[in-house]
């Protein structure tokens, strides 16, 4: 129905009439980019190169609690080193165009060799396109959870 109405799928659950109409904010998520959460219940992700860590922060959920706190930060947690690859792929493989392999190291601080065996297995199963692109095949999009499971540590 969406295609018949002139929309093109660019992400697992997103369509747009043109590349300019794609949700730029969400594409940043899907490229494992950083973002700041502003307002009650908001979430953010920050990469801290000086400590080689990635943290998630969240604000108090209740607007009343958010407004009554001098420090509205509800909490924060670091993404564990062993979860970085899964987190990266859980986001980037949602995009039908995928991403270049170089983004993996740039966003996670890990060498691509860290996931070499999983990439090989995904390609052998027909779930991931050949190098240098990190992109799910049509089969990989249909079985995205199976593909992502390869990167759970």
LINHUJO-V556342 format. One line per field, one symbol per residue. phi: phi as a letter, one per 40 degrees, with the letter a starting at -180 (. if undefined). burial: + if it has 9 or more other C-alpha atoms within 8 Angstrom, else -. A space follows every 10 residues. Layout:
phi=???
burial=???
This chain:
phi=.ccccgcbcb adbbbacadc ccccccdcdc cfccabcbhd gcbabbcbdc bfbbbbbacd ccdccccccc bccciaaccc dcbcccdccd cccccccgac dccdcccbgb cdcdbdcccc cccccgcbcc cccbaccdcc ccbcccccdc ccc
burial=------++++ ++--++---- -+----++++ +++++-+--+ ++++++++-- --++++++++ +-+-++---- -+++-+--+- --++++++++ ++++++-+++ +--++-++-- -+--+--++- -++--++++- --+++++-++ +-++--++-- +--
